[in-house]
Amino acid sequence: MKLRTLAILAAAVSACAFPAAAETISTHVLDLARGVGGRDVPVTLQIKSAEGGWRDLATRRTDENGRVRSFGDAIKTEAATYRLVFDMSRYGEPTTPPFFPEIDVVFQVVDPSVHYHVPVVVSPYGYSTYRGN
Protein backbone atom coordinates (compact mmCIF):
# COMPACT_ATOMS: atom_id res chain seq x y z
CA MET A 1 0.00 0.00 0.00
CA LYS A 2 2.78 2.45 0.86
CA LEU A 3 4.59 1.73 -2.41
CA ARG A 4 1.46 2.53 -4.43
CA THR A 5 0.94 5.76 -2.51
CA LEU A 6 4.55 6.78 -3.12
CA ALA A 7 4.22 6.00 -6.84
CA ILE A 8 1.09 8.13 -7.10
CA LEU A 9 2.73 10.96 -5.18
CA ALA A 10 5.85 10.80 -7.37
CA ALA A 11 3.74 10.92 -10.55
CA ALA A 12 1.80 13.91 -9.25
CA VAL A 13 4.96 15.78 -8.32
CA SER A 14 6.65 15.10 -11.66
CA ALA A 15 3.55 16.20 -13.55
CA CYS A 16 3.47 19.48 -11.65
CA ALA A 17 7.20 20.14 -11.37
CA PHE A 18 7.48 22.09 -14.63
CA PRO A 19 4.01 22.92 -15.91
CA ALA A 20 3.75 24.53 -19.32
CA ALA A 21 1.83 27.75 -18.83
CA ALA A 22 -0.51 29.05 -21.49
CA GLU A 23 0.64 32.09 -23.44
CA THR A 24 4.21 30.81 -23.58
CA ILE A 25 6.65 29.30 -26.04
CA SER A 26 8.97 26.45 -25.11
CA THR A 27 11.32 24.13 -26.96
CA HIS A 28 13.31 20.94 -26.60
CA VAL A 29 16.43 19.67 -28.37
CA LEU A 30 16.22 15.88 -28.78
CA ASP A 31 19.47 14.19 -29.83
CA LEU A 32 18.39 11.21 -31.91
CA ALA A 33 21.92 9.80 -32.29
CA ARG A 34 22.61 9.76 -28.56
CA GLY A 35 19.08 9.15 -27.32
CA VAL A 36 19.19 12.11 -24.90
CA GLY A 37 18.16 15.74 -24.64
CA GLY A 38 20.63 18.19 -26.14
CA ARG A 39 21.97 20.08 -23.14
CA ASP A 40 23.51 23.55 -23.02
CA VAL A 41 22.37 24.66 -26.50
CA PRO A 42 21.81 28.44 -26.82
CA VAL A 43 18.35 29.17 -28.23
CA THR A 44 17.15 32.64 -29.23
CA LEU A 45 13.44 33.45 -29.56
CA GLN A 46 12.74 36.13 -32.15
CA ILE A 47 9.59 37.84 -33.44
CA LYS A 48 9.05 39.11 -36.98
CA SER A 49 8.28 42.82 -37.25
CA ALA A 50 5.67 44.34 -39.56
CA GLU A 51 8.58 45.52 -41.75
CA GLY A 52 9.82 41.92 -42.10
CA GLY A 53 12.91 42.05 -39.88
CA TRP A 54 13.57 39.91 -36.82
CA ARG A 55 13.81 41.20 -33.24
CA ASP A 56 15.38 39.18 -30.42
CA LEU A 57 13.02 38.59 -27.49
CA ALA A 58 15.20 36.36 -25.30
CA THR A 59 18.06 33.86 -25.34
CA ARG A 60 18.20 30.83 -23.06
CA ARG A 61 20.29 27.65 -22.87
CA THR A 62 18.73 24.21 -22.84
CA ASP A 63 18.82 22.52 -19.44
CA GLU A 64 20.30 19.11 -18.60
CA ASN A 65 17.31 17.45 -20.32
CA GLY A 66 17.58 19.59 -23.44
CA ARG A 67 14.62 21.83 -22.60
CA VAL A 68 13.90 25.53 -22.56
CA ARG A 69 10.71 25.56 -20.53
CA SER A 70 10.28 29.32 -20.68
CA PHE A 71 11.91 32.31 -22.30
CA GLY A 72 11.00 34.42 -19.28
CA ASP A 73 7.98 36.01 -17.67
CA ALA A 74 8.48 39.23 -19.62
CA ILE A 75 7.64 37.45 -22.91
CA LYS A 76 3.96 37.87 -23.72
CA THR A 77 3.05 35.76 -26.71
CA GLU A 78 1.04 37.53 -29.38
CA ALA A 79 -0.37 36.45 -32.73
CA ALA A 80 2.73 36.78 -34.91
CA THR A 81 5.48 34.92 -36.71
CA TYR A 82 8.30 33.69 -34.47
CA ARG A 83 11.68 32.12 -35.04
CA LEU A 84 13.73 29.88 -32.78
CA VAL A 85 17.45 30.05 -33.56
CA PHE A 86 19.40 27.07 -32.21
CA ASP A 87 23.15 27.69 -32.02
CA MET A 88 24.51 24.21 -32.68
CA SER A 89 28.07 25.41 -33.37
CA ARG A 90 29.46 23.90 -30.14
CA TYR A 91 27.13 20.93 -29.88
CA GLY A 92 28.21 17.37 -30.57
CA GLU A 93 31.66 15.89 -30.94
CA PRO A 94 34.37 18.44 -30.10
CA THR A 95 36.67 17.18 -32.88
CA THR A 96 34.03 17.36 -35.63
CA PRO A 97 32.40 20.67 -36.56
CA PRO A 98 28.62 20.29 -36.87
CA PHE A 99 27.14 19.98 -40.35
CA PHE A 100 24.30 22.30 -39.25
CA PRO A 101 25.93 25.00 -37.09
CA GLU A 102 22.58 26.81 -36.80
CA ILE A 103 19.01 25.59 -37.00
CA ASP A 104 16.25 28.14 -37.56
CA VAL A 105 12.63 27.16 -36.99
CA VAL A 106 10.00 29.66 -38.12
CA PHE A 107 6.42 29.20 -36.92
CA GLN A 108 3.15 31.07 -36.67
CA VAL A 109 1.29 31.75 -33.43
CA VAL A 110 -2.39 32.03 -34.29
CA ASP A 111 -3.92 31.75 -30.81
CA PRO A 112 -1.75 33.51 -28.22
CA SER A 113 -3.84 32.14 -25.35
CA VAL A 114 -2.38 28.64 -25.70
CA HIS A 115 1.07 27.18 -25.10
CA TYR A 116 3.33 26.55 -28.10
CA HIS A 117 5.98 23.85 -27.71
CA VAL A 118 8.31 23.65 -30.74
CA PRO A 119 10.96 20.91 -30.38
CA VAL A 120 13.76 20.05 -32.75
CA VAL A 121 15.07 16.51 -33.23
CA VAL A 122 18.74 16.51 -34.24
CA SER A 123 21.24 14.02 -35.60
CA PRO A 124 24.70 14.63 -37.07
CA TYR A 125 23.40 15.15 -40.62
CA GLY A 126 19.75 16.00 -40.22
CA TYR A 127 17.03 17.56 -38.12
CA SER A 128 13.25 17.84 -37.99
CA THR A 129 10.71 19.76 -35.98
CA TYR A 130 7.05 19.58 -35.05
CA ARG A 131 4.37 21.24 -32.96
CA GLY A 132 4.54 19.53 -29.59
CA ASN A 133 2.34 19.85 -26.55
C-alpha positions as CSV (number, residue, x, y, z in Angstrom):
1,M,0.0,0.0,0.0
2,K,2.8,2.5,0.9
3,L,4.6,1.7,-2.4
4,R,1.5,2.5,-4.4
5,T,0.9,5.8,-2.5
6,L,4.6,6.8,-3.1
7,A,4.2,6.0,-6.8
8,I,1.1,8.1,-7.1
9,L,2.7,11.0,-5.2
10,A,5.9,10.8,-7.4
11,A,3.7,10.9,-10.5
12,A,1.8,13.9,-9.3
13,V,5.0,15.8,-8.3
14,S,6.7,15.1,-11.7
15,A,3.6,16.2,-13.6
16,C,3.5,19.5,-11.6
17,A,7.2,20.1,-11.4
18,F,7.5,22.1,-14.6
19,P,4.0,22.9,-15.9
20,A,3.7,24.5,-19.3
21,A,1.8,27.8,-18.8
22,A,-0.5,29.1,-21.5
23,E,0.6,32.1,-23.4
24,T,4.2,30.8,-23.6
25,I,6.6,29.3,-26.0
26,S,9.0,26.4,-25.1
27,T,11.3,24.1,-27.0
28,H,13.3,20.9,-26.6
29,V,16.4,19.7,-28.4
30,L,16.2,15.9,-28.8
31,D,19.5,14.2,-29.8
32,L,18.4,11.2,-31.9
33,A,21.9,9.8,-32.3
34,R,22.6,9.8,-28.6
35,G,19.1,9.1,-27.3
36,V,19.2,12.1,-24.9
37,G,18.2,15.7,-24.6
38,G,20.6,18.2,-26.1
39,R,22.0,20.1,-23.1
40,D,23.5,23.6,-23.0
41,V,22.4,24.7,-26.5
42,P,21.8,28.4,-26.8
43,V,18.4,29.2,-28.2
44,T,17.2,32.6,-29.2
45,L,13.4,33.5,-29.6
46,Q,12.7,36.1,-32.2
47,I,9.6,37.8,-33.4
48,K,9.0,39.1,-37.0
49,S,8.3,42.8,-37.3
50,A,5.7,44.3,-39.6
51,E,8.6,45.5,-41.8
52,G,9.8,41.9,-42.1
53,G,12.9,42.0,-39.9
54,W,13.6,39.9,-36.8
55,R,13.8,41.2,-33.2
56,D,15.4,39.2,-30.4
57,L,13.0,38.6,-27.5
58,A,15.2,36.4,-25.3
59,T,18.1,33.9,-25.3
60,R,18.2,30.8,-23.1
61,R,20.3,27.6,-22.9
62,T,18.7,24.2,-22.8
63,D,18.8,22.5,-19.4
64,E,20.3,19.1,-18.6
65,N,17.3,17.5,-20.3
66,G,17.6,19.6,-23.4
67,R,14.6,21.8,-22.6
68,V,13.9,25.5,-22.6
69,R,10.7,25.6,-20.5
70,S,10.3,29.3,-20.7
71,F,11.9,32.3,-22.3
72,G,11.0,34.4,-19.3
73,D,8.0,36.0,-17.7
74,A,8.5,39.2,-19.6
75,I,7.6,37.4,-22.9
76,K,4.0,37.9,-23.7
77,T,3.0,35.8,-26.7
78,E,1.0,37.5,-29.4
79,A,-0.4,36.4,-32.7
80,A,2.7,36.8,-34.9
81,T,5.5,34.9,-36.7
82,Y,8.3,33.7,-34.5
83,R,11.7,32.1,-35.0
84,L,13.7,29.9,-32.8
85,V,17.4,30.0,-33.6
86,F,19.4,27.1,-32.2
87,D,23.2,27.7,-32.0
88,M,24.5,24.2,-32.7
89,S,28.1,25.4,-33.4
90,R,29.5,23.9,-30.1
91,Y,27.1,20.9,-29.9
92,G,28.2,17.4,-30.6
93,E,31.7,15.9,-30.9
94,P,34.4,18.4,-30.1
95,T,36.7,17.2,-32.9
96,T,34.0,17.4,-35.6
97,P,32.4,20.7,-36.6
98,P,28.6,20.3,-36.9
99,F,27.1,20.0,-40.4
100,F,24.3,22.3,-39.3
101,P,25.9,25.0,-37.1
102,E,22.6,26.8,-36.8
103,I,19.0,25.6,-37.0
104,D,16.2,28.1,-37.6
105,V,12.6,27.2,-37.0
106,V,10.0,29.7,-38.1
107,F,6.4,29.2,-36.9
108,Q,3.1,31.1,-36.7
109,V,1.3,31.8,-33.4
110,V,-2.4,32.0,-34.3
111,D,-3.9,31.8,-30.8
112,P,-1.7,33.5,-28.2
113,S,-3.8,32.1,-25.3
114,V,-2.4,28.6,-25.7
115,H,1.1,27.2,-25.1
116,Y,3.3,26.6,-28.1
117,H,6.0,23.8,-27.7
118,V,8.3,23.6,-30.7
119,P,11.0,20.9,-30.4
120,V,13.8,20.0,-32.8
121,V,15.1,16.5,-33.2
122,V,18.7,16.5,-34.2
123,S,21.2,14.0,-35.6
124,P,24.7,14.6,-37.1
125,Y,23.4,15.1,-40.6
126,G,19.7,16.0,-40.2
127,Y,17.0,17.6,-38.1
128,S,13.2,17.8,-38.0
129,T,10.7,19.8,-36.0
130,Y,7.0,19.6,-35.1
131,R,4.4,21.2,-33.0
132,G,4.5,19.5,-29.6
133,N,2.3,19.8,-26.6
